[in-house]
């Protein structure tokens, strides 16, 4: 075994996109390079418990799933303790997906206690506005961060970030006392085909993601309703959570008078078809006044571009440069800017759209190749000299 991997959820787990998807792409890339790995994760999935044989990440990857119960989102299960401790003892180094969940915290603490080299991908958990929100409104979680998350991150050989904003957040909370590796997430463009431009009379925009405040979808809809033409359409697909935000979302759907459709959670094949039927994908994360910027990267942006779909993205993620590249449009986090961008989409000519589609696909192929990006992470993870080993949190009182 070259590397041990710990993640809370793993593909094909349903309902836990982001971190799970990233884990799958990166692990597959490493397996394609011939690296041997053992992965430990919860068996949680919204449509039934996973079995080890359900997880197909490559022949080089062994999989151990422990039973998850109770706090399913955080991957809680006492079976994680022996599995992760055993992995930390056997693996020469570990890669940990996420922070402040049950398995990710256990793995980080065990690595420090056993002086095992490890890297952590924080996956948006330390975005500056999200950290500020935790400090102000979630004192118990903030104490958890201060007592467990931050001390272990300072002992990691590197903290893997995927955007400049995320790297800024990590540097701030750790007082620059951490080695930051800035490498974006990869996407395997071979899994996506580029469809022709939709022939509908108006513009169809799609949103893929949870219907929740931090995604900013309701604020985007309010702007879209002010600018839409009779033939324009908006399609929302993703998991929903009952509550006031979803109730507001349903009220906004009614205002659309049939122009907005909600398709719920879609399988991969249906997601690809939705992208093919749409002109643009939107990611309005952080657009709401309350909630802040929680997204760090946005895998759906990379997936849409791999399918040849230009994107509309809120400023402050990993995509601020896409407008200059010609693969999409970036809006400030206010309604006026969103409206301005929406009006721009309405005057994009077929030829201009085709060029944006081409450049979107080219960007993914050139800049987000999972094999090349995986090599960068692997090199830092595995080329560690003994002087860089993490220091134990437990003082050594032996006389050796």
Secondary structure by P-SEA (a helix, b strand, c coil): ccbbbbbccccccccccaaaaaaaaaaaaaaaacccbbbbbbccccccccccccccccccbbbbbcccccccccccccaaaaaaaaaaaccccccccccccaaaaaaaaaaaaacccccccccccccaaaaaaaacccaaaaaaaaccaaaaaaaccbbbbccaaaaaaaaaaacccbbbbbbccccccccbbbbccccccbbbbbbbcccccccaaaaaaaaaaacccccbbbbbbbbbbbcaaaaaaaaaaaaacccccccccccaaaaaaaaaacccccccccccccccccccccaaaaaaaaacccccccccccccccccccccccccccaaaaaaaaaaaaaccaaaaaaaaaaaaaaaaccccaaaaaaaaaaaaccccccccccccccccccc
